[in-house]
C-alpha cells in the first residue's frame, strides 16, 4: 500500500505536522490502494511564510529568469510523462487516452506560458506615464481532482510568469499525481519557497489560505458553492480572487447542421473526461422537427462507446472518482426519471460487468424541459439532456437560461451562422463546429461560472497590479 506522507515547503520535501490520514480508493474496483497524510493549519502557515520570504527576491527577477524557470519546469514535467499518465489512470480512473491528453495539455501549457511571458509588456506607456505591471504577492492555488496536473500548471504557470510565489492546495484525492508533480518541481531546481505544496482538506488548508493576511491572491477551480465561500472569506483582506467554477454548457445543433457529424461530436462534448468536466456540453439543444433523428443517432453513438478497460486505447468512459460522486450522479439520473424525462440510452445503475467499480451507465435523456433539475444543475458525470426548440431565437434563449456561463458548443452548416449564434450566447468560450481548444485564449466564465480568466496574457494579468509612475522623464 502506498503512503504519501510528504509535502513540499521552501524547496524541501517534509513530513506534514498534520496527522490525519485519508484512504485512497481505486475507482475501478473500490479497493484501498494507499493513504495520504494531510497537512494542517501549521503546515499551511509554514508554506505561506516560505512563499512570503521568497517573494522578496522572486518579485525582482527578470522576465528572462522567469522564462528559464518555466522552461526547466516544462522539461522536468515532460520527463515524467509516462509516470504521470500511469498515475492518472490508476488513481483517478481516466481512460489511458484521456490520461495522455491531460498530461500533454499540462506540459504544453508551460511551453505556451513561456512564450506568452516573453512577449508580454510588463512595462508600457499610458500617455505621459510609465506603467509597470507588478506581481500581487503570494498566491494561494486551490485545485480539484478531475485534471490534477493540468489545473496546477494552468495556475502556477501564469503566477510564476507574473513574478508571484505560490502556496498550492491540490485535491487530497490526487496524492499520487501530486507527488509526481512535486518531484518535477524539485528536479527543476525552482528557487526555494517559490512553489510550496500542501496536501490537505479544503476546510483546513484551503480555509487557512483564504483567511491568511499574507496571501494576497487566490485562484480556485471547483464548485460554485465553494467558490462563493472562498470569495466571501477573501473579501476580509481584499485578496485578488480568480474563480473558475461550474457549468451547465449548451450544445446548440442548428437545423442546417450535418446531424450525422454534429450528434457524435455533441456526445463527445458532453462526455469529456467521463463527464467529469466543468465545460462538458450536457444540454443538447436540437430542432423539435429533428428530435427522432437525434435520439436515434444519440443511442447509436453512446451504445458504441467503450466503457471501462482503461488501458485499452479504445476506452472512452471511466468510473466516477469515488463513492460520493457515483451516488451524486445516480441521484440526478433517478430524479430526472421521476420528473418525467425519457431514457434514450443508459439509466440508473452500473454497466453490466462493471458493478465492482464506480461506473455509471452513459445516459441520454429526452423529453427534458429546461426547468428540470437535470437541465439546471451540474451533474459531473456522463449524462446528457436533449432539449428541443422551435426557432433559432428560442435556442439562444434556452442556451442562456442557466445560472452558468462557462462554455458552449454550436454546430451549423454555415460558419457565418454558427458564429452569429455563438456571439449571442453568454459564455466564456464557445466552440463552433468542433471540439476546439486554444491554450492562449482566455478560459473562464460568466455568471455563476466564475470571476477572472486562466490562460495566456489573461491568466498572467490575474496576478499583476498596474503601477503608474508620473512625472517628467518617466516614460520609456
Buried (B, 14 or more C-beta within 10 A) or exposed (E): EBEBBBBBBBBEBBEBBBEBBBEBBBBBEBEEBBBBBBBBBEBBBBBBBBBBBBBEEBBEBEBEEBBEBBBBBBBBBBBBBEBBBBBBBBBBBBBBBBBBBBBBBBBBBBBBBBEBBEEBEBEBEEEEBBBEBBBBBBBBBBBBBBBBBBBBBBBBBBBBBBBBBBBBBBBBBBBBBBBBBBBBBBBBEBBBBBBBBBBBBBEBBBBBBBEBEBBBBBBBBBBBEBBEBBBEBBEEBEBBBBBBBBBBBBBBBBBEBEBEEBBBBBBBBBBBBBBBBBBBBBBBBBBEEBBEBBBEBBBEBBEEBEBBBBEEEEBBBBBBBBEEBBEBBBEBBEBBBEBEBEBBBBBBEBBEEBEEBBBBBBBBBBBBBBEBBBBBBBBBBBBBBBBBBEEBEBBBEBBBBBBBBBBBBBBBEEEEBBBBBBEBBBBBBBBBBBEEEEBBEBBBBBBBBBBBBBBBBBBBBBBBBEEEEEEEEEBE
